[in-house]
Amino acid sequence: GGLAVGTLAALYGPFVVMEPMILRDSLGLLVATLSLWLAVHALDSEALGRDHRARLSWLGAGLVLGLGALIKDTGLILFAAIWLWLAARTLCRVPHSLRLAALLLPLGLAIGLLPFMLRNLALGVAPLAVSQQSAIVFVYGNIADSPSGGVLFGQISPTLGTIIEQTQARPFPMILATLHTYGSNPSLFLVNLWRKFYAIWSNVELPDNFSYAHV
């Protein structure tokens, strides 16, 4: 499996071009892969009765996920996905080792976020105050009156500034305010979602940081 994935990656031009770029997304991919490997390693260790190694792997997975959240705030979504998956396995099997893992994973996350939280406290802001970039991008790409349905980031919705001002750029209020814009026409959400899906299969490249076709 690893050989197949490595071969495909080496033969995929945009991936090769993207990786050398000094962007946090490349490091985020490494962190995400490492956290998933640690989670799988923990399950394998539990299956072999190596509980000590399993505990260290779950703690390590949480720690890596915490570091991933520092790289990019969307890293918290991966933590939530792994923790919910772990919780579901615990409810299905209820072994003591998995119940402990459900505690070790967030403990590792807290350790990974500790330097960040201490820095925030030193600056007098909320311990878990992170970048609002993800929420702003969500508003930018999902607002009901987006000229392109969120496909082209060069076209700004006139409602974007209003939402940011009204919510004071707080992530969850911004997301809720964005979804509220579909109140009078819920079907428009599906239309915009289809426009995004269609853009994936378009033969026209929509570059963000740089164009692979130009390179």
Secondary structure, 3 states (H helix, E strand, C coil): CHHHHHHHHHHCHHHHHHCCCCCHHHHHHHHHHHHHHHHHHHHHHHHCCCHHHHHHHHHHHHHHHHHHHHHCCCHHHHHHHHHHHHHHHHHHHCCHHHHHHHHHHHHHHHHHHHHHHHHHHHHCCCCCCCCCHHHHHHHHHHCCCCCCCCCCCCCCCCCHHHHHHHHCCCHHHHHHHHHHCCCCCCHHHHHHHHHHHHHHCCCCCCCCCCCCCCC
